Amino acid sequence: MRDKKMNVSSPNVTVVLQYRDSFAKAVTKNVIVVVLGISINYINASLIYTFHKHQIFYMNPRYILFIHLVVNDMIQVTLTITLFVISYTLYKINVSVCCVFVLLAVFTTENTPLNLACMAVECYIAICLPLRHIQICTVKRTLMLIGLIWMTSMLSVLPDLFITLATQPLDFFHSRVFCLRGTAFPHPLIVKKRDSTYLMFLVIVCITIVYTYFKILFTAKTANKDAKKARNTILLHGFQLLLCMSSYATPQLKDALQQWFPKNNADFLFATYIIVQILPRSISPIIYGVRDNTFRKYLKRYLLCKAIHGL
């Protein structure tokens, strides 16, 4: 047995587990995480292939936003699992490499709630303003909205890099550290800025989800089954968003678990990582890959053809 730390970087918090793990337990945890990541990315790759092969999806803003979320989740899952495995194997890596990993992980994790909020607004317009949906939700505006999502995330995170470049000596970027957001960007001002930014994001996104849900809920009482289905979709978005935002509470949860279950702290925090980082990325395929009739039809064709060719 040996002392080690496990790290997963996210825009809200870096989950750090200090523990002693046996070799068997360490291997088991890594296998679980890698298998889950490969499974999620395989399903998401099938969704991307289905989207790419059928032009009907190219002209629909809803599917464009969805496939952007899927691609974003694939990048996020790959990065966080890579950091997870590195924390067990390499332990310390070059600061410059760590900065790249952390920045990309933060970008993609911040994109998720913003993308969910945009998808909720699109559902709201489709149900509550159906006559204006075609004029408001165009492909060009959707692509511009995706660009705005990335720009917002970058403007939120890139100051961390600039502050670090301005305050740290050049030798710092050639040193080796255990890859955390706090070790890659150590200035205390960054933490205060980050907390303020995330609080603002949390309020804006939550208000958007709640507002669109209740507007669609009231419309669904007197409208057709499409409105009711959209209401359920918003509800799933809300659940997915809740899981994404739960990473804000991870530090408090970590402290509570250390007090309540000191002997099993590592295992509980590992479960927290699965719930907070991995589970939200498995919901996107359910929302559109399974529930959406159009996407499900073409996805079935792809899977059926693949199964036949595999025989």
C-alpha positions in Angstrom: 0.0 0.0 0.0 1.2 3.5 -0.6 0.2 7.1 -0.2 -1.3 8.7 -3.2 -3.7 11.4 -4.5 -6.4 11.2 -7.0 -7.3 14.2 -9.0 -10.0 15.2 -11.3 -10.0 18.8 -12.6 -13.3 20.6 -13.3 -14.2 24.3 -13.6 -15.9 24.4 -10.3 -13.7 22.3 -8.1 -10.8 19.9 -8.2 -11.7 16.7 -6.4 -8.7 15.5 -4.5 -8.7 12.3 -2.6 -5.9 11.6 -0.1 -5.8 7.9 0.7 -4.1 4.6 0.9 -5.2 2.2 -1.8 -4.1 -1.3 -2.3 -2.9 -2.2 -5.7 -6.0 -4.3 -6.4 -8.3 -1.4 -5.4 -6.4 1.1 -7.4 -6.6 -1.1 -10.5 -10.3 -1.8 -9.9 -11.1 2.0 -9.7 -9.2 2.8 -12.8 -10.8 -0.1 -14.7 -14.3 1.1 -13.7 -13.6 4.7 -14.7 -12.0 3.7 -18.1 -14.8 1.2 -18.9 -17.4 3.8 -18.2 -15.6 6.4 -20.2 -15.2 4.1 -23.2 -18.9 3.0 -23.0 -20.1 6.6 -22.9 -17.8 7.7 -25.7 -18.8 4.7 -27.9 -22.5 5.6 -27.5 -21.8 9.2 -28.2 -19.6 8.3 -31.3 -22.6 6.4 -32.6 -24.8 9.5 -32.2 -22.3 11.7 -33.9 -22.0 9.2 -36.8 -25.8 9.1 -37.1 -26.0 12.9 -37.2 -23.2 13.1 -39.7 -24.8 10.6 -42.1 -28.2 12.2 -42.3 -28.7 15.7 -43.7 -32.1 16.0 -42.0 -30.3 16.8 -38.8 -28.1 19.5 -40.3 -30.9 22.0 -40.7 -32.4 21.5 -37.3 -31.0 23.8 -34.5 -32.1 21.4 -31.8 -30.0 18.6 -33.2 -27.1 20.9 -33.8 -27.1 22.0 -30.2 -27.5 18.4 -29.1 -24.5 17.1 -31.2 -22.4 19.9 -29.9 -23.2 18.8 -26.4 -22.3 15.2 -27.3 -18.9 16.2 -28.8 -18.3 18.5 -25.8 -19.1 15.6 -23.4 -16.8 13.2 -25.2 -13.9 15.7 -24.8 -14.7 16.3 -21.2 -15.0 12.6 -20.3 -11.7 11.8 -22.1 -9.8 14.6 -20.3 -11.1 13.9 -16.8 -10.4 10.2 -17.2 -7.0 10.9 -18.5 -6.3 13.1 -15.5 -7.7 10.3 -13.3 -5.3 7.7 -14.7 -2.4 10.1 -14.7 -2.9 10.7 -10.9 -2.3 7.0 -10.3 0.5 6.4 -12.8 2.7 9.4 -13.6 1.6 11.3 -10.4 3.4 14.5 -11.4 3.6 16.1 -14.9 5.0 19.2 -16.5 3.1 22.4 -15.5 2.7 23.5 -19.1 1.1 20.2 -20.0 -1.0 20.3 -16.9 -2.2 23.8 -17.8 -3.4 22.5 -21.2 -5.3 19.6 -19.7 -6.9 21.8 -17.0 -7.9 24.6 -19.4 -9.6 22.1 -21.8 -11.3 20.3 -19.0 -12.6 23.6 -17.6 -13.8 24.8 -21.0 -15.8 21.7 -21.8 -17.2 21.3 -18.3 -18.4 25.0 -18.3 -19.9 24.5 -21.7 -22.3 21.8 -20.6 -24.7 23.9 -18.4 -24.6 26.8 -20.9 -25.5 24.4 -23.7 -28.3 22.9 -21.7 -29.7 26.3 -21.0 -29.6 27.1 -24.8 -31.4 23.8 -25.6 -34.1 24.6 -23.0 -34.6 28.0 -24.6 -34.9 26.4 -28.0 -37.6 24.0 -26.6 -39.4 27.0 -25.1 -39.5 28.8 -28.4 -40.6 25.7 -30.3 -43.6 25.1 -28.0 -44.6 28.6 -26.7 -43.7 30.6 -29.9 -44.2 28.0 -32.7 -44.9 30.6 -35.4 -41.7 32.4 -34.7 -39.5 29.4 -34.2 -38.3 29.2 -37.8 -37.3 32.9 -37.9 -35.6 32.9 -34.5 -33.9 29.5 -34.5 -31.9 29.4 -37.7 -28.8 27.3 -38.4 -26.6 30.4 -38.7 -27.8 31.7 -35.3 -27.3 28.3 -33.7 -23.7 28.2 -34.9 -23.2 31.7 -33.6 -24.7 30.6 -30.3 -22.3 27.7 -30.0 -19.4 30.1 -30.7 -20.8 32.4 -28.0 -20.9 29.4 -25.5 -17.2 28.8 -26.1 -16.3 32.4 -25.9 -18.1 32.8 -22.6 -16.2 29.8 -21.2 -12.9 31.1 -22.5 -13.5 34.6 -21.1 -14.3 32.9 -17.7 -11.1 30.8 -17.7 -8.4 32.4 -19.7 -7.8 35.1 -17.0 -6.5 32.3 -14.8 -3.7 31.7 -17.4 -3.0 35.4 -17.8 -2.7 36.0 -14.0 -0.4 32.9 -13.7 1.8 34.1 -16.6 2.1 37.6 -14.9 2.8 36.4 -11.4 4.8 33.1 -11.8 8.5 32.9 -12.8 9.3 31.1 -16.1 10.9 28.2 -14.2 7.5 27.4 -12.7 6.2 26.3 -16.2 9.1 23.9 -16.5 8.6 22.3 -13.2 6.5 19.2 -12.4 3.4 19.2 -10.2 0.5 17.0 -9.2 -2.0 18.2 -11.8 -4.7 20.2 -10.1 -6.3 23.4 -11.1 -5.0 24.9 -7.9 -1.4 23.8 -8.6 -1.5 24.9 -12.3 -3.0 28.2 -11.4 -2.0 28.9 -7.8 -2.7 32.6 -7.3 -5.3 33.2 -4.6 -7.0 35.9 -6.7 -8.0 33.2 -9.2 -10.1 31.4 -6.5 -12.1 34.5 -5.7 -12.7 35.3 -9.3 -13.7 31.8 -10.0 -16.2 31.6 -7.2 -17.9 34.8 -8.3 -18.1 33.7 -11.9 -19.6 30.3 -11.1 -22.2 31.9 -8.8 -23.2 34.1 -11.7 -23.4 31.2 -14.1 -25.3 29.1 -11.6 -28.0 31.8 -11.1 -28.4 32.6 -14.8 -28.6 29.0 -16.0 -30.9 27.9 -13.1 -33.3 30.8 -13.8 -33.3 29.9 -17.5 -34.1 26.2 -16.8 -36.8 27.0 -14.3 -38.5 29.7 -16.4 -38.6 27.6 -19.6 -39.9 24.6 -17.7 -42.8 26.3 -16.1 -43.7 28.2 -19.3 -43.8 24.9 -21.2 -45.6 23.3 -18.3 -48.4 25.8 -18.5 -48.5 25.5 -22.3 -48.6 21.7 -22.0 -51.9 21.8 -20.0 -53.8 23.0 -23.0 -51.6 21.9 -25.9 -50.7 18.7 -27.6 -48.4 15.8 -26.6 -45.4 17.5 -28.2 -45.6 20.2 -25.5 -45.8 17.6 -22.8 -42.8 15.8 -24.3 -40.9 19.1 -24.4 -41.8 19.6 -20.7 -40.3 16.2 -19.8 -37.2 17.0 -21.9 -36.7 20.2 -19.9 -37.2 18.3 -16.7 -34.4 15.9 -17.8 -32.2 18.9 -18.7 -32.8 20.2 -15.2 -31.8 16.9 -13.7 -28.7 16.8 -15.9 -27.9 20.4 -14.9 -28.4 19.6 -11.2 -25.8 16.8 -11.5 -23.4 19.1 -13.4 -23.8 21.9 -10.8 -23.4 19.5 -7.9 -19.7 19.8 -8.4 -20.0 23.2 -6.7 -20.8 21.4 -3.5 -18.0 18.9 -3.7 -15.7 20.6 -1.2 -18.4 20.7 1.4 -19.4 17.1 0.7 -15.8 16.0 0.9 -15.4 17.6 4.4 -18.7 16.0 5.6 -17.6 12.6 4.3 -14.3 12.8 6.0 -16.0 13.5 9.3 -18.8 10.9 9.0 -16.9 8.1 7.3 -13.2 8.5 7.9 -12.3 4.9 7.1 -14.3 4.8 3.9 -13.7 8.4 2.8 -11.8 7.4 -0.4 -14.6 5.1 -1.6 -17.3 7.6 -1.0 -15.4 10.3 -2.8 -14.8 7.9 -5.7 -18.5 7.4 -5.9 -19.0 11.2 -5.8 -16.7 11.5 -8.8 -18.7 9.0 -10.8 -22.0 10.8 -9.9 -20.7 14.3 -10.5 -18.4 13.9 -13.5 -19.4 10.7 -15.3 -23.2 10.3 -14.8 -24.3 13.7 -16.3 -22.5 12.7 -19.5 -24.5 9.5 -19.8 -27.9 11.4 -19.8 -27.5 13.2 -23.1 -27.8 10.0 -25.3 -31.0 9.1 -23.4 -32.6 12.5 -24.0 -32.3 12.5 -27.8 -30.7 9.2 -28.8 -33.5 7.2 -27.2 -36.5 9.5 -26.5 -36.4 11.5 -29.7 -38.4 9.5 -32.4 -36.5 10.9 -35.4 -33.1 10.4 -34.0 -34.0 7.0 -32.6 -35.2 5.8 -36.0 -31.9 6.7 -37.8 -29.8 5.4 -34.8 -31.6 2.0 -35.0 -30.8 1.8 -38.7 -27.2 2.5 -38.1 -26.9 -0.1 -35.2 -28.9 -2.7 -37.2 -26.6 -2.2 -40.3 -23.6 -2.5 -38.1 -24.9 -5.7 -36.4 -25.7 -7.3 -39.8 -22.2 -6.4 -41.2 -20.7 -7.8 -38.0 -22.3 -11.2 -38.6 
